[in-house]
Amino acid sequence: MNGEKKGYFEAALSDFVFDVAAGGAIRHLVDRGHSIEQIMNELDYPVPRPRVEKAVYRHMTESGILLDKLPAEDERVDIHILKEKDSRKLYEAMIDNIDKYGVQNSYMECPFGIWMKNDAGKMQQVISCLTSREQEYIFGIRWERNIMYHRLNDRMREIGIKLSGHTDEEWKFYFIESKK
């Protein structure tokens, strides 16, 4: 076996072993809204943080928890935007829209990538209203694009409501309706 094929084989074998040993657990914990730190504490054996981050990001993007762009508005898709500052009204409207469109079609716009890259001070200021557990969740995600869209699962609803009620930023929540 030449060096290139051997390297490819070893990488594939390593990925397979990792997936068998930790991949399923990581995906399950991501689906439950766990942060990177919580996931690392739950694993049966130590896994390097960059490997966990990569697995988390991959699962989030492949499963649609994290999108780099929303579906294009066309004749098959309608996007409804919710902008509300009052936490109680936002929560009620969010729950109504999630019930109507489904959690799999409900997202929050997240500009964390641009702040992490260009303005760490603003990032820290904006998320200062969040608990340390919520901040840990945000910082654990690899925001590879300037703006991404996170599904409004329980964890992100909690974070979105706090950010909307306690910051001057405009937070947008999107509900995607299929017109099939």
C-alpha positions as CSV (number, residue, x, y, z in Angstrom):
1,M,0.0,0.0,0.0
2,N,1.5,3.4,-0.9
3,G,1.7,6.2,1.6
4,E,-1.3,8.1,0.3
5,K,-3.6,5.1,0.3
6,K,-2.3,4.1,3.8
7,G,-3.0,7.6,5.1
8,Y,-6.5,7.6,3.7
9,F,-7.1,4.1,5.2
10,E,-5.8,5.1,8.6
11,A,-8.0,8.2,8.6
12,A,-11.0,6.3,7.6
13,L,-10.3,3.6,10.3
14,S,-9.8,6.3,12.9
15,D,-13.1,8.0,11.9
16,F,-14.9,4.7,12.1
17,V,-13.5,3.8,15.5
18,F,-14.3,7.3,16.8
19,D,-17.9,7.0,15.5
20,V,-18.4,3.7,17.1
21,A,-16.8,4.8,20.4
22,A,-18.2,8.3,20.7
23,G,-20.1,9.5,17.6
24,G,-23.5,8.1,18.6
25,A,-23.3,9.5,22.1
26,I,-22.2,12.9,20.8
27,R,-25.1,13.1,18.3
28,H,-27.5,12.1,21.0
29,L,-26.2,14.7,23.4
30,V,-26.2,17.4,20.7
31,D,-29.9,16.6,20.0
32,R,-30.6,17.1,23.7
33,G,-29.1,20.6,23.6
34,H,-25.9,19.8,25.5
35,S,-22.8,22.1,25.3
36,I,-19.4,20.9,24.3
37,E,-18.3,20.8,28.0
38,Q,-21.4,18.8,29.0
39,I,-20.8,16.4,26.1
40,M,-17.1,15.9,27.1
41,N,-18.1,15.2,30.7
42,E,-20.7,12.6,29.5
43,L,-18.3,10.6,27.3
44,D,-17.0,7.3,28.7
45,Y,-13.4,8.0,27.6
46,P,-11.5,11.2,26.9
47,V,-11.8,12.7,23.5
48,P,-9.8,15.8,22.5
49,R,-12.0,19.0,22.5
50,P,-11.3,19.8,18.8
51,R,-12.5,16.3,17.8
52,V,-15.7,16.8,19.8
53,E,-16.2,20.3,18.4
54,K,-15.8,19.0,14.8
55,A,-18.3,16.1,15.5
56,V,-20.8,18.5,17.1
57,Y,-20.6,21.0,14.2
58,R,-20.9,18.2,11.6
59,H,-24.0,16.7,13.3
60,M,-25.6,20.1,13.7
61,T,-25.1,21.1,10.1
62,E,-26.0,17.6,8.7
63,S,-29.2,17.3,10.8
64,G,-30.3,20.9,10.1
65,I,-29.9,22.2,13.7
66,L,-27.5,24.8,12.3
67,L,-27.9,26.3,8.8
68,D,-25.5,28.6,7.0
69,K,-28.5,30.0,5.1
70,L,-32.3,29.7,5.1
71,P,-34.1,28.1,2.2
72,A,-34.6,30.6,-0.6
73,E,-38.0,32.2,-0.7
74,D,-39.8,30.9,-3.7
75,E,-43.1,29.4,-4.8
76,R,-42.6,26.5,-2.4
77,V,-41.4,28.3,0.7
78,D,-42.8,31.1,2.8
79,I,-40.6,32.6,5.6
80,H,-42.3,34.3,8.5
81,I,-40.1,36.6,10.6
82,L,-40.8,37.3,14.3
83,K,-39.2,40.3,16.0
84,E,-40.5,41.0,19.5
85,K,-38.7,42.7,22.5
86,D,-41.2,41.8,25.3
87,S,-40.1,38.4,26.6
88,R,-43.6,37.1,27.5
89,K,-45.1,38.1,24.2
90,L,-42.1,36.7,22.4
91,Y,-42.4,33.4,24.2
92,E,-46.1,33.1,23.4
93,A,-45.6,34.0,19.7
94,M,-42.6,31.7,19.4
95,I,-44.6,28.7,20.9
96,D,-47.5,29.5,18.6
97,N,-45.3,29.6,15.5
98,I,-43.4,26.5,16.5
99,D,-46.7,24.6,17.0
100,K,-47.8,25.9,13.6
101,Y,-44.6,25.2,11.5
102,G,-42.8,22.6,13.6
103,V,-39.5,22.9,15.5
104,Q,-37.7,21.5,12.4
105,N,-38.8,24.7,10.5
106,S,-38.1,27.2,13.3
107,Y,-34.8,29.1,13.5
108,M,-33.1,32.0,15.2
109,E,-30.6,34.2,13.3
110,C,-27.3,34.1,15.0
111,P,-24.6,36.8,14.2
112,F,-22.1,35.2,16.7
113,G,-19.6,34.3,14.0
114,I,-19.0,37.9,13.0
115,W,-18.7,39.1,16.6
116,M,-16.3,36.2,17.5
117,K,-14.1,37.1,14.5
118,N,-14.3,40.9,14.6
119,D,-15.5,42.2,18.0
120,A,-15.0,39.9,21.0
121,G,-15.9,42.8,23.3
122,K,-19.3,43.2,21.7
123,M,-19.8,39.4,21.8
124,Q,-19.1,39.4,25.5
125,Q,-21.3,42.4,26.2
126,V,-24.3,40.9,24.2
127,I,-24.2,37.5,25.9
128,S,-23.5,38.8,29.4
129,C,-27.3,38.4,30.2
130,L,-27.0,34.7,29.7
131,T,-26.1,32.2,32.4
132,S,-22.7,30.6,32.3
133,R,-24.3,27.4,31.0
134,E,-25.9,29.3,28.1
135,Q,-22.7,31.2,27.3
136,E,-20.8,27.9,27.3
137,Y,-23.3,26.6,24.7
138,I,-22.8,29.6,22.4
139,F,-19.0,29.6,22.7
140,G,-18.9,25.8,22.0
141,I,-20.4,26.1,18.6
142,R,-18.1,26.6,15.6
143,W,-19.8,29.6,14.0
144,E,-18.0,29.2,10.7
145,R,-20.1,31.8,8.9
146,N,-20.7,35.4,10.0
147,I,-24.4,34.7,10.4
148,M,-25.9,31.3,10.9
149,Y,-29.4,30.0,11.8
150,H,-29.9,27.8,14.8
151,R,-33.0,25.6,15.2
152,L,-35.3,26.8,18.0
153,N,-34.9,23.7,20.1
154,D,-35.4,24.1,23.9
155,R,-31.9,25.5,24.5
156,M,-32.0,28.1,21.7
157,R,-35.5,29.2,22.6
158,E,-34.3,29.9,26.1
159,I,-31.3,31.8,24.9
160,G,-33.2,33.7,22.2
161,I,-35.8,34.9,24.6
162,K,-33.2,36.2,27.1
163,L,-31.2,37.9,24.3
164,S,-34.3,39.6,22.9
165,G,-35.4,40.9,26.3
166,H,-32.1,42.0,27.7
167,T,-30.1,43.4,24.7
168,D,-30.5,46.3,22.3
169,E,-29.7,44.0,19.3
170,E,-32.5,43.1,16.9
171,W,-33.0,39.3,17.1
172,K,-34.9,37.6,14.3
173,F,-36.8,34.3,14.4
174,Y,-37.8,32.6,11.2
175,F,-40.5,30.1,10.6
176,I,-40.5,28.3,7.3
177,E,-43.7,27.2,5.7
178,S,-43.7,24.7,2.9
179,K,-46.3,25.3,0.2
180,K,-46.2,21.8,-1.3
